[in-house]
Amino acid sequence: MDEQSEVERVMAAFQMAMDQMNDRKVVIHAVWADTAYSACVLYERPLVKDGVLGRRVEFSPHVVEGDPASTADALAQNIVEPLGRAHVFTDNWGISWVGLGSAQAPALPPDLNWGSISS
């Protein structure tokens, strides 16, 4: 196994899945590792005009040995689908986090240029 972490493998597979399915209905602003077994994504759906959305996906340690692409594909599919009745929490930055329930919004990565996203 190489030096790439589990979360890096899922994030890479997610980027590939989005590249394959994205027909400009979704703009990905940022993807980052939140923990060793979770990743976050900030995105917008310009045609829907629901602002900047965030999702945090957690996965079990065995996904890399099993199939990291299935976790990534599920995340990509959730992002392109309508929100439906998903619980949405808006943080202090104005990001609407989807499906967090009562969990606290993840910290944004320090290198994220929020001004280029929110303007």
Summary of the structure (lengths in Angstrom):
residues: 119
radius of gyration: 13.9
end to end distance: 41.3
largest distance: 41.9
contacts: 312
relative contact order: 0.20
helix: 32%
strand: 24%
